[in-house]
């Protein structure tokens, strides 16, 4: 039985092709000061699931559909009825040991809060990626520099999908948009921006973690480049996300791909992304632009 001072918290992890990272996250969740009440790894194949005996409360669900949105939705439908808070972690996110303890305190102290994301102190998405050892070292260094933690809170227009939590009663029947297939570019913003004005979203800096940004298991360069254009344009008429942000997202990634395709980083298929960008604009002119087109590329 849960006292009024606790919340039922379920962690959902959609994973594909990253068994080692999923197994690391199992250990990180089992090492939490406040352990989750339930952990669901939503996979497409058993080979992607963490191996070996799982801690109590951990389970594997095999989703009938592939893609981050579909896999997360499959787990939501099975967890929402028995959870107050749904927490979404990428399989390569490394939460500090007090992450869930601070998350519970954050929601209990703000009973009208809709959702929260944490402070990502290191993010390998913007570079070649980080090893597990690097992320653990970054978390340890942060603790040395901020031994009492950081109490700063700021409002958000949307939550960062690598680590975000949503109150179940606020989520209701809303789900991730499965029209954004595979990697689901901007799926986090598409869902959570619905709750930005009421009841509200925040970044809570007491929720600390690092994001490895593992490249293995991600969408191909051409497909990802197509999504960089197609997904924000699709969301312009279907999401309350700020239009300026969506237009800026298109412009920013197109410009980066153009400039860096001359001398691409070894860890990014920059020319493939630019090709995907170009294909998306051509489809836009033809009136056939759709996020789902990446399944045919």
Secondary structure by P-SEA (a helix, b strand, c coil): cccccccbbbbbbbbcccaaaaaaaaaaaaaccccccbbbbcccccccccccccccccbbbbbccccaaaaaaaaaaaccccccbbbbbccccccccaaaaaaaaaaaaccccccccccccccccccccccaaaaaaaaaaaaaaccccccbbbbbcccccccccccccccccccccccccccccccccccccccccccbbbbbccccccccccccccccaaaaaaaacaaaaaacccccccaaaaaaaaaaaaaaaaaaccccccccaaaaaaaaaaaaaaaaaaccccccccccc
